[in-house]
Amino acid sequence: MTDLLEQLHADAPAPDVVPDLYGGLVGAWDVTNHYEDERSGVWRRGTVVWTFGRVLAGRAVQDVMWFTDDAGERSTGSTMRLFDPVSGAWRVVWFSPTGRTTALIGRPGESGDIVQEGERTGGQLVRWTFTAVTAESFRWLGHVSDDGGASWRLEQEMLARRREPAISGGGPGAAAG
């Protein structure tokens, strides 16, 4: 087994990955994307194909996103979510091919939500939340703070529908939701 994808892939979480916070997201999702264009401030629409998979001996969940905006332009990005068994925290890093990164900590939220908080390169605070998570759908909200966390504004909302049947055995989305 020398193929990179074979080396990365894992079928299940490692035994000490508790909570298996992102396990219910494993699979492929079709997404409606509504976001604020950072250059113009205008709200735009697009679509996303968002695919999640277990990697690194089951200690991480990685995703790849393919965005298509309302003008037909395509872009991509990926997030690595790595479980730290010492702290019990999920370390999260989003990155784009253009070098933009965002570092966050993932934790369980209320009612089965997944809350990720951190900062972009340059120090701007962000809060990204998976909410209304079920085996077949979820809502993702991207908030940003321009004043060090005193207030938050919505800059992106994604509504996801599972593209394939739910994968058994993992996370908040695989349970009752």
N, C-alpha and C positions, 0 to 999 in steps of 0.2 A: 504494500500500500504506500505509494509515493505521491499520488496526486494530491495537490494542496486541498481541494475540496473534501476529499476522503479523510485527510488528516484533521481538518477542522471539525467535521460533522460529528455530532453525538446524538444518540437515540433517546437518551433520558437524562434527567438531572443527576449530578453527583449526589451520593447519599446525604452529604451534609449541607446541601443547598436548601436551607429552610429559613425563610419561606421561599417557595418556588414562585416568586412574584410574577415573573413574565411567562411562565409555562403555558398559560391559557392563550397567549398570543401567537404561539408557534403555528405557522401555516401562512397562507397567502390571503391578502385582503384587497378588495377594490374600495377606493376611498374617494369621496368628494371633498375637495380642498377649498377652503375659503380663507383668504389671507390678505394682510395689508402689504402692499408693495412698498418695501423700505425706501426706495428712491422717490416715489411720487406720493406716497401716503394713500393712494387709491386702493380700495378693496377689490380683489380679483378672485376669479374662480379657476379651478383646474381639477385634474384628476391625479390620483396616485395609485400605483401598484406597490403595495407594502408587504414584503415577505420577511418573516421571522423564522429563525432556526436555532437549535441548540448547537453550541460549538465548544471547543476546548475542554474535552472530557466531561461535558455536562456542567461545567462551572460558569458558563456564560450563555447569553442569548444575544445573537447578533441579528440586525435587520439590514435590509437594503431597500431603499425607496427610489422609485422612478416617478418623478413629477412631470406632468404635462400641463402647461398653463393654457389660459384661454386663447392665446395666440399660436398655440401649437409648439412652443419651445419646450424642449426636454432637458431635464437636469436630474442629478442623482445625489444621494447621500447615504450614509450608513451610521448606525449606532451600535456600539458594543456595550453590553451590560454584563459586568463581571461581578460575581458574588464573592465577598470577602468573608470567609468563615470565622476569622478572628473577631471582627467587629460586628458581623451579622448584617452588614450594609451591602447594598448593591452600588457599585461604582459605575457610572454611566458616562460615556463620551460619544457625542455626535460629531461627525466630521464630514466635510464635503471635499470633492476633488480639487476645489479651489483653495484649500487650506484653512477654511473657517472651521473652528471647533467650539464646542460647548461642553463643559464638565459639570456633572450633576451627581447627586446622591438620590437613589430611588428607595422608596419606603412604602409600606401599605398605608392607604388613606382610609377615609370613612366609607362605609357601604361597599367595600370591594374595590374602591378606586386605587390607582397606583399614582403616587405623587413623586415627581422628580424635581428637585430644586438645585440650582447652582448658578453658574455665571458663564457668560460668553467671554471669549478672548477680549480684553479691554475692560472687563469688570462689570458689564451690565448684568443685573440679576434677572433670572428667568425661572418660571415655574411651569412645568409641562405636566399635564394630568391626563391619564387614561381614566375615563369615567363611564358609567353605564355599561360596564364590561359584562358581556354575556358570551356564550359559546359561539354566537353568530354575528355579533356586532359590538362596536364600542365607539365612544366619542373621545377625541383627543383635543385638548385645549392648550394653547400656547399663550402664556401671559408673560409680560415683560414689565420691569419696574425702571422708570427713568429717574427715581428719587431714592435709591438705596433701600427699597422695600417698604417705604411708607405707603405707597399706593401701587396698584397693578392695573394694566390695561391689556385687553385681549388683542393679540396680533394674528392669531391663526386658530381655525377650527377645522378639524377633519372628522368626517363621519364615515366609519368603516363597516363593510359587510364582508363576511368570510366568503372567499372564493371557492373553497373546498370544504368537505365535511370536517367538523371539529376533530382534533387529534385527542385521543383519550389520554388520561394520566397526567394532567398538569395544570396547576395554577388556578387563579380566580375565575378565569373564563370557562374552565372545564367543569366547574362546580355549578351550583345553582345560580351563580352570578352575583 
